[in-house]
Amino acid sequence: MSEQKTPEQLVADFEATHGEVVHARTPMGLVVLRPPTDGEHQLFVEALMDDKKKNNVSYMRQLVMNCRVHPGPDEFVAMLKRYPALALSLADALHTIAGGGIEVHAGKSI
């Protein structure tokens, strides 16, 4: 019988593979996402910035689905159906680890 890993051990394993990861514990289990690639993030931002497209939640959900490494796809879709706002929170966290949280200054030196 194999020993089941704790959520902390799973996150550590995914960090060893992907570097910084986004993770959340839900009542349905652990969610882990890898950072988006430059191309994935660029497509996401371009879709959000397109004035003709109004379905921003869809783009956030797609980014989250693309970056999911745990759990499996069917289990993750069930989580998103049960907790639909989870995709928005995860997309925001993905934006942060993609550099969206870096403090930027313009003008004179600080």
N, C-alpha and C positions, 0 to 999 in steps of 0.2 A: 504494500500500500504506500503510495507516494505522499509525502508531506505537502500540504497545501500552503502556499506562500501567503503571508500577511499583505494587506494593502501597501504597507511601507516597503516591504521587500519587492513587491511588483513595481512600485514607482521607482525604486532604486535601480532595478533591472532595466526599465525603460529609459531612465536617465543615462545609464551606461551606454545604451545603444544610440539614443537620439539627442543627448545633451539635455538642456533644460526642457521640461515638459509641463503641460497643463494637466492638472488632475483635480478631480472632485469626487467626494463620497456622496452618493445618493442613497435613499432607502432601498433602491434596487441594486446597489453595488457601486464599485469603483469605475470611474471613467478616466482614461488617460489619452492625451493627444500629444503628438509630436509637433514641433514648430512647423509653420508653413514654409514651403520653399519660397524663394524670391518670386518665381513665376506664379505660384498659387496666390500669394499675397497681392501681387500686382493685378491679376485678373479680378480678385475680390474687390480691391479698391476701385478699379476702373468700372466695375459693375455698379458699385455704390454711387459713384460720381456721375453716372450717365443719367441725365435728367429725364430721359424717356422711359427709363425703367423704374418702376415703383415698388418692386417686390424685394425690398432689402432683406427681409427676414429669410427669404429663400436663399439668398447669396450667403448669408451668415451660416445657415444650416448646411449648405453645400461645403463651405470651408471647413466646418467642424467635421462633417462626414469624411472629407478628404484626409484630414489629419488624425483621425481616430486610430489608435493602436490597440485599445482595450476598452470595452469588451468586444466580442464579435459583432458583426454588422446587424444581425437580427435582434440581438439583445439590446444593442444601442438604439436602434429604431424604436423598440418598445419603450426604452427610457425616455426618448424624446416625445413619444406620444403621451406618456404619463406626465412628464414635466416639460411642456413645450417651451418654457422660458429658459430652460437649461442651455439650449443652443445659443441664445443671445449672450448669456454669461460666459460660456466657453469661447465664443467668437471674440468677445472683448478681451479675454485673457490671452488668446492667441495673438491678437493685435499687439498686446503689451510685450509678449516675449519676442515678437518680431521687430521690436524697437520702438513701438508706439508709446512706451513709457519713459523713453529717454528725455531728460529735461533739456530743452533747447533755448538758447539765448540769442537775441539779435541786437545789433547796435553796438554801443560802447562796451568795452570789457567790464566784466563784473568783479 
